[in-house]
């Protein structure tokens, strides 16, 4: 009898576990960052027009989530100036002007140029090797048209340069600006021609940093950001 009771318990446990796998399938709420990313793409592509209201309830129904992650996603959009809160209207899509993009890229260009100069002077040997290895991996990504992997690699590439300054304050400023530019950078890096051009520019940057040529690293990074800005503005046009 005891043995049968044990078997019954085991059977019940198996049955309970059998229904277990269904739980993860039900636990797939979209993260606020994912929702923000989707809305960013639609704003930059012009699918969500400037002045359009971003209604929490409607978006929650669209994405099949509660209003909390939607509210967090709208906060992300507002922090990147892609949306704004207007009294009596709520959150609306912001107007993206060429002047604002000019200013963002100008600021980013100066910060990255400074990071490049300091990284060329301060990076350790292993940090320089990691940067070169990543660059070579990104060349392969571009040749295979692995756009998402390339976008991730591009973020890591610039992060390695930021961290190579060994200056926490500068790293924080650089990351903050890069987050504001991230939606625009993603849109431009999906073009094969831009990925190829980006790799050519990265090669010059890596070469300057490996050779500890601070002035050349500064120059090539500033030039790289000018090139990126031109690609974004052409895409907007």
PyMOL commands that set and color helices and strands:
alter all, ss='L'
color gray80, all
select helices_A, chain A and resi 2-18+21-26+32-44+56-63+67-79+98-122+125-143+147-163+168-188+192-210+214-236
alter helices_A, ss='H'
color red, helices_A
select strands_A, chain A and resi 83-86+90-93
alter strands_A, ss='S'
color yellow, strands_A
deselect
rebuild
show_as cartoon
